């Protein structure tokens, strides 16, 4: 049943429209960079596939790094083109090419996050014909975070 048009009222909605009483022109505005913003986020248990509780600072950065490295860039519409890693560009190449390019690809992916200041101490080792071990340190505004992962290189 449609409401009677006479019963609709704009009373109480006048605060939504700016007027001279609630707008100050020339007021100083403090701009906060992404690095200064709070990092509290939902904690993801990747092993159990569940979200539960919260984490912040170093734990939130570890989670952000993991998510960036697990998300192929340009593949998911929900993420901006600056988010993720271009791993498909180096997987399937010879180990020598992979070892050289993986450093660049990881640095590009992680340095897109303004909370990460540098990526250093790369170690790339071939475990077997199809697997490589990649170790590095992500230097963040919360401190250094060591990362170690295995990558299936398909060589």
BELLINSUL-V651974 format. One record per backbone hydrogen bond with DSSP energy under -0.5 kcal/mol. NH is the residue of the N-H (numbers start at 1). CO is the residue of the C=O. E is the energy in kcal/mol with one decimal. If there is no record, write none. Layout:
# BELLINSUL-V651974
NH;CO;E  NH;CO;E
This chain:
# BELLINSUL-V651974
7;4;-2.0  8;5;-1.0  13;10;-2.1  16;13;-1.7  17;14;-0.8  18;16;-0.6  22;19;-1.1  23;19;-0.8  25;23;-0.6  27;24;-0.7  31;29;-0.5  33;31;-0.5  36;33;-0.8  37;33;-0.9  41;55;-2.7  43;53;-1.8  45;43;-0.5  45;50;-3.5  46;44;-1.0  49;45;-1.7  50;45;-1.7  52;43;-2.4  55;41;-2.4  59;56;-1.2  60;56;-0.5  61;57;-2.3  62;58;-2.4  63;59;-2.0  64;60;-2.3  65;61;-2.8  66;62;-2.3  67;63;-2.5  68;64;-2.4  69;65;-2.4  70;66;-1.2  71;67;-0.7  71;68;-0.9  72;70;-0.6  73;85;-2.5  75;72;-1.4  79;76;-1.2  83;80;-1.6  85;71;-2.7  87;85;-1.0  89;86;-0.8  90;87;-1.6  91;87;-2.1  92;153;-2.5  93;90;-1.4  98;94;-2.9  99;95;-3.2  100;96;-1.5  101;97;-2.9  102;98;-2.8  103;99;-0.5  104;100;-0.8  105;101;-2.5  106;102;-2.5  107;103;-2.4  108;104;-2.7  109;105;-2.1  110;106;-2.6  111;107;-2.7  112;108;-0.6  113;110;-1.7  114;112;-0.6  116;113;-1.9  117;115;-0.6  117;139;-2.7  118;139;-1.6  120;137;-2.8  123;135;-2.5  125;133;-2.5  127;125;-0.6  127;131;-2.3  128;131;-1.6  131;128;-0.6  132;151;-2.7  133;125;-3.4  134;149;-3.3  135;123;-2.6  136;147;-2.2  137;120;-3.0  138;145;-2.9  139;118;-3.0  139;137;-0.7  140;138;-0.7  140;143;-2.2  141;115;-1.9  143;140;-1.4  145;138;-2.6  147;136;-3.1  149;134;-2.5  151;132;-3.1  153;130;-1.6  153;151;-0.9  154;130;-1.0  155;129;-0.7
